[in-house]
Amino acid sequence: MEDGIEKILLPLDEFERLLGEELSLAGEFELPLTVVVVRREGGWGEDSVRLALEVLRRADLTSLATPRHLASFLPNTGFEGAKAIEVRMVKALPEASVGFSSHLPGDGASEIISRAREDSESF
């Protein structure tokens, strides 16, 4: 991928670290937080990443979790907001499947990402 895209996508370890911080804040202040994972069987190229990023807000941090899974966490976003993103994402990338998971008390970054990834695999 071109340098511009790589600058937008966080390395997975940095993404997980920042997600952990956001999970702590969400738990402490009882704020919603949702992780969205978009699965694309053919993998992610520059154009498909750009389309996905256009659906998300600038504040939604994103990482290429695996070659097929693009993960983003959505601060202050609950089920309804995540569902709206799912609809827009599928419209932008019809071949993609979207899964999401809202944070639960005691969640770590890997748990919430794993649940969202499993949800993306169920379609």
C-alpha positions as CSV (number, residue, x, y, z in Angstrom):
1,M,0.0,0.0,0.0
2,E,1.0,3.6,-0.6
3,D,2.7,5.5,2.2
4,G,-0.3,7.8,2.7
5,I,-2.6,4.8,3.6
6,E,0.0,3.3,5.9
7,K,0.2,6.6,7.8
8,I,-3.6,6.4,8.4
9,L,-3.6,2.8,9.5
10,L,-2.1,2.2,12.9
11,P,0.2,-0.7,13.5
12,L,-1.8,-3.4,15.3
13,D,0.2,-3.2,18.6
14,E,-0.4,0.6,18.7
15,F,-4.1,0.2,17.9
16,E,-4.5,-2.4,20.7
17,R,-2.7,-0.1,23.2
18,L,-4.9,2.9,22.3
19,L,-8.0,0.7,22.4
20,G,-7.0,-0.5,25.9
21,E,-6.8,3.1,27.0
22,E,-10.2,3.9,25.5
23,L,-11.7,0.8,27.1
24,S,-10.5,2.0,30.5
25,L,-12.1,5.4,29.9
26,A,-15.3,4.0,28.6
27,G,-15.5,1.7,31.7
28,E,-14.7,4.5,34.2
29,F,-17.1,7.0,32.8
30,E,-19.8,4.5,31.5
31,L,-19.4,5.6,27.9
32,P,-20.2,3.4,24.9
33,L,-17.4,2.1,22.8
34,T,-17.7,-0.3,19.8
35,V,-15.1,-2.1,17.7
36,V,-16.0,-2.7,14.1
37,V,-14.2,-5.3,12.0
38,V,-14.7,-5.4,8.2
39,R,-13.7,-8.6,6.5
40,R,-12.8,-8.6,2.9
41,E,-12.0,-12.1,1.4
42,G,-9.7,-10.7,-1.3
43,G,-7.7,-8.7,1.1
44,W,-7.3,-5.0,1.4
45,G,-5.8,-2.8,-1.4
46,E,-5.3,0.9,-1.4
47,D,-8.7,1.6,-3.0
48,S,-10.7,-0.6,-0.7
49,V,-9.0,0.9,2.4
50,R,-9.8,4.4,1.2
51,L,-13.5,3.5,0.6
52,A,-13.7,2.0,4.1
53,L,-12.0,5.0,5.7
54,E,-14.5,7.3,4.0
55,V,-17.3,5.6,5.9
56,L,-15.6,6.1,9.3
57,R,-15.1,9.3,11.2
58,R,-11.6,10.8,11.3
59,A,-11.5,10.1,15.1
60,D,-12.1,6.4,14.6
61,L,-8.7,4.8,14.8
62,T,-8.1,2.0,12.4
63,S,-5.7,-0.9,11.8
64,L,-5.2,-3.7,9.4
65,A,-5.7,-6.5,12.0
66,T,-5.0,-9.3,9.5
67,P,-4.7,-9.2,5.7
68,R,-8.5,-9.8,5.5
69,H,-9.7,-7.8,8.6
70,L,-9.8,-4.0,9.0
71,A,-10.5,-3.1,12.6
72,S,-11.7,0.3,13.9
73,F,-12.8,1.4,17.3
74,L,-15.6,3.9,17.7
75,P,-15.5,5.9,20.9
76,N,-18.9,7.1,22.2
77,T,-20.7,4.8,19.8
78,G,-23.2,2.1,20.8
79,F,-25.2,-0.5,18.9
80,E,-27.3,1.9,16.8
81,G,-24.3,3.9,15.6
82,A,-22.4,0.8,14.8
83,K,-25.3,-0.6,12.9
84,A,-25.4,2.7,10.8
85,I,-21.7,2.3,10.0
86,E,-22.4,-1.3,9.0
87,V,-25.1,-0.2,6.5
88,R,-22.8,2.4,5.0
89,M,-19.8,0.1,4.9
90,V,-21.7,-2.6,3.0
91,K,-23.0,0.0,0.6
92,A,-19.5,1.2,-0.1
93,L,-18.0,-2.3,-0.2
94,P,-20.7,-4.8,-1.1
95,E,-18.3,-7.7,-1.0
96,A,-17.3,-7.0,2.6
97,S,-18.9,-8.4,5.7
98,V,-19.0,-6.3,8.9
99,G,-19.0,-7.4,12.5
100,F,-19.0,-5.4,15.6
101,S,-18.9,-5.7,19.4
102,S,-19.7,-3.2,22.1
103,H,-17.4,-3.2,25.2
104,L,-18.3,-5.2,28.2
105,P,-17.0,-4.6,31.7
106,G,-13.6,-6.1,32.1
107,D,-12.9,-6.3,28.3
108,G,-9.4,-6.1,27.1
109,A,-8.5,-5.1,23.5
110,S,-8.0,-8.6,22.3
111,E,-11.4,-9.8,23.7
112,I,-13.5,-7.1,22.0
113,I,-11.6,-7.4,18.7
114,S,-12.0,-11.1,18.7
115,R,-15.8,-10.9,19.3
116,A,-16.1,-8.3,16.4
117,R,-14.0,-10.5,14.1
118,E,-16.1,-13.6,15.0
119,D,-19.2,-11.5,14.2
120,S,-17.7,-10.5,10.8
121,E,-17.1,-14.2,10.0
122,S,-20.8,-15.2,10.7
123,F,-22.0,-13.7,7.4
